[in-house]
Amino acid sequence: MDARLPYIPETVTVHLGAPTENAPNVTLPFVDYIANVASSEIYPTWPESAIRANIYAQISFALNRIYTEYYRVRGYDFDITNSTAIDQYFVDGRDIYENISQIVSEIFDTYIVRRGSVEPLFAQFCNGTTVTCAGLSQWGSVSLANEGYTPYEILQYYYGEDIDLREDTPVMGITSSLPDRLLRLGTAGDDVRQIQIRLNRISANYPSIPKIAIPDGVFSFDTEDAVRRFQEVFSLPADGIVGKSTWYAIQFIYNAVKRLSELNSEGIALSEVTQQYGGPLSEGSVGLEVQNVQYLLSYLSEFYNTIPPVSIDGVFGPATTAAVAAFQSTFELPVTGEFGFDDWDVLYRTYLGFLETIPFEYVEGNVLPYPGIPLRLGSQDDSVRVLQEYLNFISGSIDEIPSVSVTGYFGEQTQSAVLSAQRFLGIPDNGTVGSVTWNGIADLYDDLYRGSRLGEGQYPGYDVGR
């Protein structure tokens, strides 16, 4: 499953037989493949509306196979077969009808989609005489065309009112969804986010796979736990690393639980394929991603005197550029001043290495770093317990932030306190504790704790409620 929006492939590889049959493959331009299928499946004498409706269905069917990597994730080296039992009729080397070829050349970059989904519809069809199915009836489409139905109305008749035609789809070469790197603790990017989204959906069917708190594209501890448990469930080496076998296994199971190759597909929402990592962060970039980098750089600056501390303000200014360049120099990375995926992998993995040496227990007055995993409703571990202790201490001075029970479980009471703390600190109030929220709460705790130890009349720097 590609994390991008669907596209029209330049070529398609067809297996001339059933999937397991020892038969040759042929690779040809996608437009030629569709013209061949249409010439093999339908008649050129049919009404044009019927011809166009059938070709839309054939395009969508083929694109569904390609977009979901239906055969590739099963280990095959082709995109579709010519077995009419499971795919479309294709006759290698056959003559193509001229009127069909002309129509295909006009509409080959248009496919059917269910509203609210992005993947090409699995546009099942059958001849409607000797074989019937839940999808389009080829001979039935002729009858509808003769009654005056347009191609779109014919498709709606068979596939439902909630379909659209996506036009002017870009054409590009087929590329495997498999990343060109191993995904492991510390890596970041849209390929990580894709795995997180898919594992969270799979966990609805396989509850022993833990949920990933925030599918943010950062391979943290909870992502590693989910990957390892997935590997255990599906009898893969349980190393918590996503290589080729685990990547394709996740795609295979995700396709199955979402029913992406069925007419009643659950569908893929646009938010699931929206790219989050558009490129390197550089001077002028702003936002939460910049804050995360600044937080980690600031933490490492306490241990590496070659890395200057930096303000965690979410603005990639000259000071952040200098800190990034110093970090790159320290870890023998290309010194660009921009922050890319390779930089993130080294930075985050180094940060996690420091965390492994720290006992995550609450000690009064001691401020612990961000635990490396977002905390939210349902989280349960020692880092939640530390968070609750911080919130309780803060609530003793700031009325807007309520106290919580120290249980180590992130329930609604803790969520309410976190929301209050975020509003007090001017942080987006989503109820989830990422690095920025943790840092804000920890700094507030530190200031108030130190302030409580100052002499009478000394001011800790925050308005207090009592």
Secondary structure, 3 states (H helix, E strand, C coil): CCCCCCCEECEEEEECCCCCCCCCEEEEEHHHHHHHHHHHHCCCCCCHHHHHHHHHHHHHHHHHHHHCCCCHHHCCCCCEECCCCCCCCCCCCCCCCHHHHHHHHHHCCCEEEECCCCCECCCCEECCCCCCCCCEEHHHHHHHHHCCCCHHHHHHHHHCCCEEEECCCCEECCCCCCCCCCECCCCECHHHHHHHHHHHHHHHHCCCCCCCCCCCCECCHHHHHHHHHHHHHCCCCCCCCECHHHHHHHHHHHHHHHCCCCCCCCCCCHHHHCCCCCCCECCCCECHHHHHHHHHHHHHCCCCCCCCCCCCCCECCHHHHHHHHHHHHHCCCCCCCCECHHHHHHHHHHHHHHHCCCCCCCCCCCCCCCCCCCECCCCECHHHHHHHHHHHHHHCCCCCCCCCCCCCECCHHHHHHHHHHHHHHCCCCCCCECHHHHHHHHHHHHHHHHHHCCCCCCCCCCCCCC
